[in-house]
Amino acid sequence: MDNLIDSVHTRLHPLYILRRVTVVMNNSRQVRKGYLFIIVFISAIIFSSMTMGNGFTNTVNGQTNATQANSSNTNNLVNTQDIPLEKVRVGDIEMAYKMFGKGDPLILHNGASDNMDAWDPALLTRLASNHTVIIFDSRGIGNTTAGTEPYSIQLLGNDTAGLMDALKIQKANVLGYSLGTYITQQFAITHPDKVSSIILIAGSCGGKDGIPRPAEFDKLQADIVNKTQNNIPVSQDELKSLVTASLGPGWIKLHPESAAIPENITFQQMKPSVSPETLNNQKNAGFAWVASDWNGACDDLAKINKPLLVIAGTDDNLYVPHENSLVIANKVPGAWLVQIKDASHAVPDQYPEEVGKIIETFLSTIK
């Protein structure tokens, strides 16, 4: 058995914050065993997978074990600071990116307000072992310029297509986290010929089919963005609410120290790479995606017929309620669904190696 976990490094995602696998099922057959985490099949979910229809056949509920270790050797982890930053022209912006690893391309879409260096090293290390990983700063973030085009999820999806064209990448696996799942879906729907597979972590297909966030949490996010735009300090209680929602009660119970934030830290110190204008643009684009006055992306995702993996933490009830993962998996024939217990919206930071292994398993079955 692996060494015990002392702690797991987590990051804060202020706008959208922020062991062993027994069996992974695909079309009712065993795909791989012997790693990840202990899986407990919940009868209600298995029942749903057999009765929902629409080809929803792959459901795994992950029971995480806090006494088991992340097995990565920290001396061999990917350090994005050591990877040269490159820039290319994409439409009206100069886009900053980094590329590393070996194998078929895998493009990662960040969560809101994150730059490309926010991805957990253990997750990147796992992904880069069999894929050429491309991380980048979205427009207005970090080293990528904001441009002049009206900001929208569609525009951000087209930016990804432009990046692929600039790098002469014809087809890629695409992954999105949080707000990045909206971009990933829009990109895949608009440019299906450029997509090999889709991976959504802590996401929603939005629109009328989406499970909405609580109104009070929407207000909290909007208030923080408004304060940031007007140079008004965000209170410690507000920052604490974001962190607590990101981590979830199960994780905090296992790791109570993880919910602590430095005294007197400011929102601007937590997210120095994002301007107030971009933060507001992301907030508006994200709110528009989850609004109920449009059809959402699920039906269009089903039409493009691409392999799809959906990952969510079962404690994600505020940022992107985890029930959205069931909505997506039910809508898209053959979708894989993995729900991880004692994880919330920050699931790729809470269990980076495990998430990486799940993704690796999924990608290994579609070659």
C-alpha positions, 0 to 999 in steps of 0.5 A: 500500500502507498505511503499515507498522505500528509497533505495535498496541495490545493489552489484557490480559484476565487471566481470558480474556485476555488488507493486503488481503482477496483473497476472502471466500467465501459459498456458493462465490461471491465476496462482496467483495474489495479490503480486510482482509488477504491470504487464503490458503485452506488445502486441508484446511479447504476440503476440510472445508467441502465434506465436513463437511455440515450446510451449512457453506459459508463458510470463510476462513483469514486470513494476516495481514501484520505489515508492513501498517498499521491504516488508521484515522485515530487522530484520528477513532476512537471514544473511549468516555470521551466518550460519556455513560454511561446507566443503566436498571433491568434486573430486580434490577440497575442496568445501565450502558450507552453507545450510539453510531453509526448504523444497525441495533442491534449489541449487544456482550458483553464478555470476562470481567472487562472493562468496556464501555470495554475494546473497541478504539477501531478496532473500535468505529469500524468497527462504528459506521459502519453500526450503532448500537452498544450496549456495557454493563457486565455485572452486577457489573462497572464501573458495573453492580450485582451484584444478588441473583440466582444468577449464571449464563450464563442470567441474563446472557443474560436481562440482555441481553433486559432491556436491549433491552426497557428501550431499546425495541429489538425486534431486534439483531445480537449479538456476543460475545467470549470469555466473552461468546460464551457469553452471546451464544449463550445469549441467542440460544437463549433469545430468538431473536425478538430476534436478527438475527444472531450473531457469536462471537469466540474462543468455544466452544459448550461441552458435549460438543462443545467442545474443552477447555482444557488442565487446567494452564491451568484450574488457573492461572486457578482459582489466580489467582481464588482468590488474588484472593479471598483477597488473595494476590498473583498472581506476575509469572510467572502474569501473564506466562503469561496475557499470553503465552497471550492473544497467542500465539507468532505475534504475540509473534514479530512484536511481541516488545515486546507480551509485556512487562508492567510490573514489580510490576503486580498483578492488581487494578491490571490489572482494577480494575473487577471484584470478587473475587466477580464474578471467581469467579462468572465463573470458575464460569460459564465452567467450567460452560459448557466442561464436558463433562457437558451437550450444549452450545449448538451444536445449539440454535444450528443450530435457531434458524436465524440468520446466524452468523459465527465468528472465531478466532485460529489461535494460541488454544490455551489460553483457548478452543482455536481448534478450537472455531470449526470445531466451531461452523461445522460444526454450524450450517448456512451459518455463516461461519468466519474464522481469523486467522493470528498471532493468539490469544485477543486477536484483536479487540485484535490486529487490530481494524480487520481484525476490524471489516471482516470483521464489516462484510462479514458484516452487509452480506450479511444485510440 
